[in-house]
C-alpha cells in the first residue's frame, strides 16, 4: 500500500505531526515500535508556545483537567514542605535548578501580550499529552500501527520504500523520523549529527519513599551534584558529574537510586516501590539539516540535549506544527518553491538555542568553588524582577522569531491571541489548520488581493479590540505572523501570499 507519509515514531511529536497532516487530508501511517505507550517518567510540563499550539487546534479542553489536578498536587506538596503560598506554588521554571517563582515576573511585558487561555496550561505529563494526541490523530483518520518498527528504507527522488519488522513494505512519498534520540531513520539516512559529548549521569524516578520527609523541596546542591525531591509526591532526581552512565538500557533499581541519592544528599532514603525510573545524560547534538531528499527529521531525532529546563517536548511539538502544513502543501503540489526548506531554516536556530541553553545549565550545576561563586551571582540576577521576567520569556518561547521578511514588529512572531469585538479570539479561528487573513479595517482591497488563495487562506473581517492599531494581519497555519500593517494599505500582502501559499487559483 502506498502512503503520502510514513512517520516513524508514535510519541507526542509524531502524533502531533500526524494530526497536522490529517487536517490537510494527507494519508498518514504512524509506526511505533512499542506495543503500549511508554510510561517512563519524562517531561512534566509544556511551555506557552506548545500550549498555544494545542489551543489553536482545539485541544485545550482535553488537557486542562489533567493540568488542574497536577497543580493541586504540586501546591499541596510544596505546602507540606513549608514552601507553599500563592507566589511559590507553581514556579515559572528554573535555570540550572535555580527556581523562579511567578510573583516576580512582569506578565505585562509586551512579549506576553494577549496570550489568552493557553496560559492556563503548564504542568502536564508527557504521557497525558501523548494520549490526547493519539486520540485526536485517530479521530482525524491517521492510522497508528503499534508494535511495528522501521528496520530499513530506500529513498529515491520520487519516494521512499519503507521496510517494517513485520515483513511488510510500505511505499511512501515521504518518510519522517520522529523516532527519538537514537533515531534509526537519522542514522540509516546518514544525517550528520555533530555536538558535544556527555559529562553527567542523571536519574529520575517516581517512587514510594521513606526517610525523605526532612528534605527541602526544589533543587538542592549536594556532594558532587544536585538532587530534587518533588514537586510531585514521590518524584526524585539526582545529577552526578561522574560521566555518562555505562549502560542506559538496564532497568534502574531501587538500590541504584538510593545510593545515588545518598551520595549527593547525604540522606538515608529508602525506596519501597518504583513506579517509573530512568537515566539520562547531557549528550547535546543536532542534525546539520532536518531534510535529506524525501526523508525528514523531527523532535529528538533531529536534536538531543539534557532535559534541564524542560525544552525537549516543546521543541518537538514546534517542529511538528512548523513542518505539517509545509509538507502537506508539498504533497498536494501547491507549495511555492523552497517552502519545505524553510522547515530547517526556521526550526534549526531554535534547536541550536535549546542546546546552548542546556549546556549552560550543566556548566552552572558543577560543585567546584568557582562555579558555586558564579552560581550565586546568576541566582541574584535571576531573582530580580527583570531577571525572572527574562527567564520566563526565554522558557515560554515567546521570544522565538522566524526569519520572515516584513516591516512590522509582529512579523515572524507567534500571533497574540487577538480579541475581537464579536467575543471570539484568534485561536478559535485556527482550528481547521488553514492560514487566516485578518481584515481589521473592512478593507475591500485586502479581501480582493486574497481572493485567489481561498483554498488555503480564510479571510476574517472583524474589529480587533485588543490591538485596534492593526488594520491587517496574515497568520500562517502554524500561528506565526507572515504579514501585518497598521496603515490600512495592502503593501506586501500579495508577495507574502505568494511566498507562503504559491500561485493563486
C-alpha positions as semicolon CSV with decimal commas, in nm:
position;residue;x (nm);y (nm);z (nm)
1;X;0,000;0,000;0,000
2;X;0,131;0,344;-0,088
3;X;0,109;0,631;0,160
4;X;0,168;1,001;0,140
5;X;0,372;0,999;0,461
6;X;0,510;0,733;0,692
7;X;0,603;0,866;1,036
8;X;0,846;0,652;1,233
9;X;0,769;0,715;1,599
10;X;0,436;0,742;1,777
11;X;0,534;0,971;2,062
12;X;0,395;1,324;2,102
13;X;0,596;1,466;1,812
14;X;0,498;1,200;1,560
15;X;0,137;1,214;1,672
16;X;0,121;1,594;1,656
17;X;0,262;1,582;1,305
18;X;0,004;1,319;1,209
19;X;-0,273;1,547;1,337
20;X;-0,139;1,841;1,138
21;X;-0,114;1,637;0,819
22;X;-0,460;1,490;0,855
23;X;-0,607;1,841;0,883
24;X;-0,477;1,879;0,526
25;X;-0,615;1,542;0,408
26;X;-0,274;1,379;0,384
27;X;-0,270;0,997;0,405
28;X;-0,059;0,916;0,713
29;X;0,074;0,596;0,866
30;X;0,240;0,619;1,208
31;X;0,453;0,319;1,309
32;X;0,562;0,283;1,670
33;X;0,788;0,004;1,794
34;X;0,629;-0,006;2,141
35;X;0,308;-0,207;2,171
36;X;0,182;0,019;2,451
37;X;0,250;0,384;2,538
38;X;0,575;0,436;2,730
39;X;0,502;0,504;3,098
40;X;0,862;0,600;3,188
41;X;0,878;0,934;3,369
42;X;0,958;1,205;3,117
43;X;0,862;1,569;3,063
44;X;0,617;1,707;3,318
45;X;0,523;2,043;3,171
46;X;0,478;2,236;2,848
47;X;0,564;2,595;2,769
48;X;0,340;2,869;2,634
49;X;0,412;2,809;2,265
50;X;0,316;2,442;2,299
51;X;0,001;2,531;2,491
52;X;-0,084;2,783;2,217
53;X;-0,041;2,512;1,954
54;X;-0,287;2,291;2,144
55;X;-0,528;2,582;2,187
56;X;-0,520;2,669;1,817
57;X;-0,618;2,310;1,736
58;X;-0,900;2,286;1,990
59;X;-0,712;2,055;2,227
60;X;-0,720;2,264;2,545
61;X;-1,032;2,106;2,697
62;X;-0,872;1,763;2,672
63;X;-0,560;1,866;2,867
64;X;-0,694;2,119;3,118
65;X;-0,841;1,861;3,356
66;X;-0,502;1,692;3,394
67;X;-0,332;2,029;3,436
68;X;-0,566;2,129;3,717
69;X;-0,517;1,800;3,901
70;X;-0,138;1,836;3,877
71;X;-0,145;2,194;4,002
72;X;-0,338;2,090;4,313
73;X;-0,094;1,807;4,386
74;X;0,208;2,034;4,348
75;X;0,065;2,306;4,569
76;X;-0,021;2,053;4,839
77;X;0,327;1,900;4,823
78;X;0,503;2,237;4,846
79;X;0,285;2,346;5,137
80;X;0,376;2,024;5,318
81;X;0,740;2,131;5,283
82;X;0,673;2,486;5,401
83;X;0,715;2,631;5,052
84;X;0,356;2,694;4,961
85;X;0,173;3,018;4,901
86;X;0,031;3,197;4,600
87;X;0,367;3,312;4,466
88;X;0,562;2,992;4,508
89;X;0,301;2,724;4,438
90;X;0,371;2,697;4,064
91;X;0,716;2,829;3,964
92;X;0,757;2,958;3,608
93;X;1,057;2,731;3,568
94;X;1,421;2,701;3,658
95;X;1,768;2,761;3,521
96;X;2,027;2,507;3,637
97;X;1,799;2,431;3,932
98;X;1,754;2,797;4,031
99;X;1,378;2,809;4,078
100;X;1,193;3,123;3,975
101;X;0,850;3,196;4,123
102;X;0,586;3,367;3,915
103;X;0,547;3,651;4,165
104;X;0,844;3,845;4,028
105;X;0,758;3,811;3,659
106;X;0,627;4,116;3,473
107;X;0,346;3,948;3,285
108;X;0,250;4,290;3,148
109;X;0,566;4,276;2,935
110;X;0,476;4,322;2,565
111;X;0,613;3,976;2,487
112;X;0,327;3,825;2,688
113;X;0,052;4,033;2,535
114;X;-0,275;3,857;2,464
115;X;-0,162;3,504;2,547
116;X;-0,523;3,402;2,602
117;X;-0,641;3,076;2,759
118;X;-0,320;2,893;2,668
119;X;-0,160;3,050;2,975
120;X;-0,363;2,810;3,192
121;X;-0,177;2,505;3,057
122;X;0,155;2,443;3,228
123;X;0,205;2,123;3,424
124;X;0,106;1,812;3,230
125;X;0,291;1,484;3,192
126;X;0,419;1,378;2,853
127;X;0,213;1,060;2,876
128;X;-0,106;1,266;2,907
129;X;-0,006;1,477;2,607
130;X;0,059;1,160;2,408
131;X;-0,282;1,015;2,498
132;X;-0,462;1,331;2,389
133;X;-0,274;1,349;2,060
134;X;-0,319;0,978;1,985
135;X;-0,696;1,008;2,029
136;X;-0,706;1,317;1,808
137;X;-0,490;1,160;1,536
138;X;-0,719;0,857;1,515
139;X;-1,025;1,082;1,516
140;X;-0,879;1,270;1,219
141;X;-0,816;0,946;1,028
142;X;-0,448;0,867;1,083
143;X;-0,350;0,502;1,109
144;X;-0,133;0,421;1,412
145;X;0,035;0,082;1,393
146;X;0,189;-0,020;1,727
147;X;0,442;-0,294;1,790
148;X;0,599;-0,234;1,449
149;X;0,942;-0,090;1,378
150;X;1,115;0,056;1,074
151;X;1,416;-0,166;1,000
152;X;1,520;-0,025;0,664
153;X;1,427;0,202;0,376
154;X;1,538;0,307;0,032
155;X;1,488;0,672;-0,055
156;X;1,484;0,796;-0,413
157;X;1,388;1,112;-0,593
158;X;1,023;1,012;-0,616
159;X;0,960;0,845;-0,282
160;X;1,067;0,603;-0,012
161;X;1,023;0,228;0,026
162;X;0,995;0,156;0,398
163;X;1,064;-0,192;0,538
164;X;0,898;-0,291;0,864
165;X;0,991;-0,567;1,104
166;X;0,660;-0,745;1,047
167;X;0,786;-0,838;0,700
168;X;0,586;-0,576;0,508
169;X;0,698;-0,292;0,285
170;X;0,524;0,041;0,254
171;X;0,571;0,282;-0,031
172;X;0,557;0,646;0,075
173;X;0,611;0,983;-0,084
174;X;0,787;1,097;0,236
175;X;0,937;0,942;0,548
176;X;0,962;1,139;0,873
177;X;1,185;1,021;1,153
178;X;1,027;1,112;1,485
179;X;1,184;0,809;1,648
180;X;1,380;0,967;1,931
181;X;1,738;1,049;2,015
182;X;1,873;0,715;1,890
183;X;1,677;0,755;1,568
184;X;1,716;0,469;1,321
185;X;1,585;0,693;1,044
186;X;1,851;0,956;1,110
187;X;2,132;0,701;1,122
188;X;2,019;0,500;0,820
189;X;1,973;0,811;0,607
190;X;2,320;0,935;0,701
191;X;2,234;1,270;0,857
192;X;2,530;1,444;1,017
193;X;2,477;1,476;1,394
194;X;2,752;1,693;1,544
195;X;2,760;1,811;1,903
196;X;2,918;1,766;2,246
197;X;2,976;1,451;2,449
198;X;2,803;1,387;2,784
199;X;2,953;1,465;3,125
200;X;2,679;1,371;3,371
201;X;2,457;1,087;3,483
202;X;2,106;1,184;3,584
203;X;1,850;0,960;3,745
204;X;1,481;1,038;3,779
205;X;1,204;0,835;3,935
206;X;0,852;0,828;4,070
207;X;0,866;0,606;4,376
208;X;0,729;0,534;4,721
209;X;0,990;0,676;4,960
210;X;1,071;0,669;5,328
211;X;1,318;0,896;5,502
212;X;1,261;1,191;5,269
213;X;1,026;1,393;5,488
214;X;1,300;1,625;5,613
215;X;1,436;1,701;5,267
216;X;1,364;2,053;5,138
217;X;1,157;2,096;4,823
218;X;1,314;2,202;4,496
219;X;1,666;2,172;4,358
220;X;1,948;2,136;4,612
221;X;2,325;2,130;4,575
222;X;2,496;1,835;4,740
223;X;2,823;1,646;4,726
224;X;2,934;1,625;4,365
225;X;2,595;1,703;4,216
226;X;2,236;1,809;4,269
227;X;1,919;1,644;4,389
228;X;1,548;1,716;4,380
229;X;1,258;1,591;4,586
230;X;0,922;1,693;4,434
231;X;0,735;1,893;4,318
232;X;0,505;1,591;4,270
233;X;0,474;1,340;4,555
234;X;0,735;1,064;4,517
235;X;0,931;1,237;4,242
236;X;1,308;1,227;4,290
237;X;1,604;1,326;4,072
238;X;1,981;1,325;4,106
239;X;2,257;1,468;3,888
240;X;2,616;1,349;3,931
241;X;2,921;1,474;3,745
242;X;3,086;1,135;3,707
243;X;3,047;1,090;3,333
244;X;2,765;0,926;3,138
245;X;2,604;0,602;3,256
246;X;2,784;0,288;3,149
247;X;2,455;0,131;3,042
248;X;2,133;0,325;2,986
249;X;1,926;0,022;2,889
250;X;1,928;-0,191;3,205
251;X;1,641;-0,128;3,448
252;X;1,704;0,129;3,722
253;X;1,696;-0,047;4,057
254;X;1,592;0,080;4,398
255;X;1,947;0,022;4,521
256;X;2,092;0,236;4,244
257;X;1,853;0,522;4,323
258;X;1,913;0,501;4,697
259;X;2,291;0,503;4,655
260;X;2,285;0,798;4,414
261;X;2,056;1,000;4,640
262;X;2,271;0,915;4,942
263;X;2,591;1,020;4,766
264;X;2,453;1,356;4,664
265;X;2,222;1,449;4,952
266;X;2,356;1,250;5,244
267;X;2,000;1,143;5,324
268;X;1,934;0,778;5,403
269;X;1,616;0,743;5,199
270;X;1,462;0,406;5,128
271;X;1,256;0,311;4,825
272;X;0,971;0,073;4,886
273;X;0,844;0,066;4,529
274;X;0,944;0,218;4,194
275;X;0,661;0,331;3,971
276;X;0,885;0,467;3,696
277;X;1,258;0,535;3,667
278;X;1,505;0,638;3,401
279;X;1,862;0,752;3,346
280;X;1,962;1,049;3,133
281;X;2,272;1,243;3,038
282;X;2,368;1,572;2,870
283;X;2,468;1,449;2,525
284;X;2,394;1,755;2,308
285;X;2,375;1,704;1,932
286;X;2,180;1,840;1,638
287;X;2,135;1,728;1,279
288;X;2,302;1,967;1,037
289;X;1,983;1,974;0,831
290;X;1,636;1,841;0,903
291;X;1,580;1,721;0,547
292;X;1,766;1,496;0,307
293;X;1,563;1,443;-0,007
294;X;1,245;1,257;0,083
295;X;1,349;1,197;0,445
296;X;1,284;1,446;0,725
297;X;1,356;1,456;1,098
298;X;1,153;1,600;1,385
299;X;1,181;1,609;1,763
300;X;1,461;1,421;1,938
301;X;1,556;1,253;1,611
302;X;1,675;1,597;1,499
303;X;1,824;1,721;1,827
304;X;1,917;1,574;2,167
305;X;2,013;1,751;2,488
306;X;1,973;1,725;2,864
307;X;1,619;1,767;2,998
308;X;1,705;2,072;3,211
309;X;1,453;2,348;3,157
310;X;1,201;2,109;3,003
311;X;1,252;2,219;2,642
312;X;1,261;1,885;2,460
313;X;0,887;1,820;2,430
314;X;0,822;2,183;2,340
315;X;1,092;2,186;2,076
316;X;0,950;1,874;1,914
317;X;0,590;1,997;1,911
318;X;0,715;2,318;1,748
319;X;0,889;2,111;1,481
320;X;0,569;1,920;1,406
321;X;0,350;2,229;1,378
322;X;0,602;2,404;1,154
323;X;0,653;2,102;0,929
324;X;0,296;1,978;0,894
325;X;0,138;2,242;0,671
326;X;0,454;2,280;0,461
327;X;0,483;1,908;0,391
328;X;0,111;1,889;0,315
329;X;0,135;2,172;0,061
330;X;0,432;1,999;-0,100
331;X;0,237;1,673;-0,127
332;X;-0,065;1,848;-0,278
333;X;0,151;2,033;-0,530
334;X;0,056;2,381;-0,408
335;X;0,377;2,470;-0,226
336;X;0,585;2,758;-0,362
337;X;0,950;2,691;-0,442
338;X;1,159;2,636;-0,133
339;X;0,871;2,613;0,115
340;X;0,980;2,281;0,262
341;X;1,336;2,406;0,300
342;X;1,211;2,675;0,538
343;X;1,143;2,398;0,789
344;X;1,516;2,369;0,857
345;X;1,574;2,742;0,814
346;X;1,317;2,830;1,080
347;X;1,349;2,546;1,327
348;X;1,724;2,477;1,328
349;X;1,819;2,805;1,506
350;X;1,569;2,734;1,783
351;X;1,718;2,389;1,827
352;X;2,063;2,549;1,848
353;X;1,940;2,781;2,122
354;X;1,800;2,492;2,325
355;X;2,127;2,302;2,305
356;X;2,324;2,608;2,421
357;X;2,069;2,677;2,696
358;X;2,103;2,325;2,835
359;X;2,483;2,326;2,808
360;X;2,498;2,648;3,009
361;X;2,283;2,492;3,281
362;X;2,507;2,187;3,311
363;X;2,811;2,415;3,342
364;X;2,640;2,610;3,623
365;X;2,547;2,294;3,813
366;X;2,904;2,192;3,889
367;X;3,013;2,183;4,253
368;X;3,362;2,334;4,239
369;X;3,421;2,654;4,435
370;X;3,443;2,881;4,129
371;X;3,119;2,752;3,978
372;X;2,944;2,792;4,314
373;X;3,052;3,156;4,321
374;X;2,926;3,212;3,968
375;X;2,601;3,033;4,052
376;X;2,538;3,276;4,337
377;X;2,583;3,572;4,102
378;X;2,342;3,421;3,848
379;X;2,095;3,341;4,127
380;X;2,099;3,701;4,247
381;X;2,032;3,823;3,893
382;X;1,752;3,578;3,821
383;X;1,576;3,656;4,148
384;X;1,532;4,020;4,046
385;X;1,203;4,103;3,875
386;X;1,384;4,176;3,549
387;X;1,581;3,852;3,574
388;X;1,268;3,649;3,649
389;X;1,090;3,810;3,354
390;X;1,383;3,737;3,123
391;X;1,385;3,371;3,227
392;X;1,009;3,341;3,189
393;X;1,021;3,487;2,838
394;X;1,300;3,255;2,731
395;X;1,141;2,941;2,877
396;X;0,793;3,022;2,748
397;X;0,910;3,055;2,388
398;X;0,753;3,399;2,335
399;X;1,086;3,536;2,214
400;X;1,117;3,285;1,929
401;X;1,106;3,459;1,594
402;X;1,127;3,317;1,245
403;X;1,329;3,498;0,974
404;X;1,027;3,624;0,778
405;X;1,065;3,942;0,575
406;X;0,837;4,227;0,678
407;X;0,834;4,577;0,819
408;X;0,603;4,528;1,116
409;X;0,746;4,421;1,450
410;X;0,499;4,131;1,471
411;X;0,626;3,972;1,151
412;X;0,789;3,637;1,225
413;X;0,648;3,617;1,577
414;X;0,383;3,391;1,718
415;X;0,048;3,565;1,685
416;X;-0,105;3,714;2,000
417;X;-0,446;3,571;2,080
418;X;-0,624;3,877;1,947
419;X;-0,965;3,951;2,099
420;X;-1,239;4,053;1,854
421;X;-1,549;4,264;1,901
422;X;-1,779;3,965;1,848
423;X;-1,636;3,797;2,161
424;X;-1,416;3,546;1,979
425;X;-1,039;3,519;1,992
426;X;-0,782;3,438;1,727
427;X;-0,710;3,085;1,845
428;X;-1,071;2,983;1,793
429;X;-1,040;3,061;1,421
430;X;-0,730;2,845;1,357
431;X;-0,864;2,501;1,445
432;X;-0,902;2,386;1,083
433;X;-0,531;2,427;1,016
434;X;-0,575;2,692;0,744
435;X;-0,400;3,027;0,732
436;X;-0,605;3,325;0,844
437;X;-0,608;3,674;0,695
438;X;-0,750;3,932;0,935
439;X;-0,928;4,222;0,769
440;X;-0,942;4,459;1,065
441;X;-1,045;4,776;0,882
442;X;-1,315;4,650;0,643
443;X;-1,070;4,682;0,355
444;X;-1,218;4,570;0,022
445;X;-0,875;4,586;-0,145
446;X;-0,734;4,345;0,111
447;X;-1,014;4,095;0,051
448;X;-0,976;4,125;-0,326
449;X;-0,599;4,069;-0,302
450;X;-0,657;3,748;-0,110
451;X;-0,940;3,618;-0,327
452;X;-0,713;3,388;-0,529
453;X;-0,596;3,197;-0,221
454;X;-0,928;3,098;-0,063
455;X;-0,837;2,727;-0,075
456;X;-0,552;2,795;0,168
457;X;-0,639;3,119;0,346
458;X;-0,958;3,211;0,530
459;X;-1,036;3,582;0,544
460;X;-1,200;3,713;0,860
461;X;-1,339;4,066;0,871
462;X;-1,351;4,174;1,233
463;X;-1,270;4,453;1,475
464;X;-0,966;4,384;1,692
465;X;-1,039;4,524;2,037
466;X;-0,710;4,411;2,190
467;X;-0,491;4,591;1,933
468;X;-0,703;4,846;1,743
469;X;-0,398;4,995;1,569
470;X;-0,370;4,691;1,341
471;X;-0,551;4,704;1,006
472;X;-0,446;4,372;0,855
473;X;-0,264;4,055;0,967
474;X;-0,178;3,733;0,784
475;X;-0,138;3,437;1,020
476;X;0,019;3,119;0,885
477;X;-0,131;2,778;0,971
478;X;0,132;2,733;1,244
479;X;0,019;3,053;1,418
480;X;0,312;3,272;1,311
481;X;0,258;3,611;1,153
482;X;0,367;3,644;0,790
483;X;0,243;4,000;0,726
484;X;0,094;4,286;0,929
485;X;0,003;4,651;0,868
486;X;-0,125;4,944;1,070
487;X;-0,170;5,197;0,785
488;X;-0,470;5,044;0,609
489;X;-0,272;4,953;0,296
490;X;-0,210;4,610;0,145
491;X;0,156;4,677;0,073
492;X;0,345;4,347;0,072
493;X;0,036;4,128;0,114
494;X;0,038;3,977;-0,235
495;X;0,409;3,900;-0,204
496;X;0,352;3,730;0,129
497;X;0,065;3,521;-0,005
498;X;0,281;3,412;-0,298
499;X;0,573;3,339;-0,068
500;X;0,384;3,106;0,162
501;X;0,094;2,970;-0,044
502;X;0,213;2,966;-0,404
503;X;0,022;3,079;-0,707
504;X;-0,339;3,198;-0,675
505;X;-0,609;2,965;-0,802
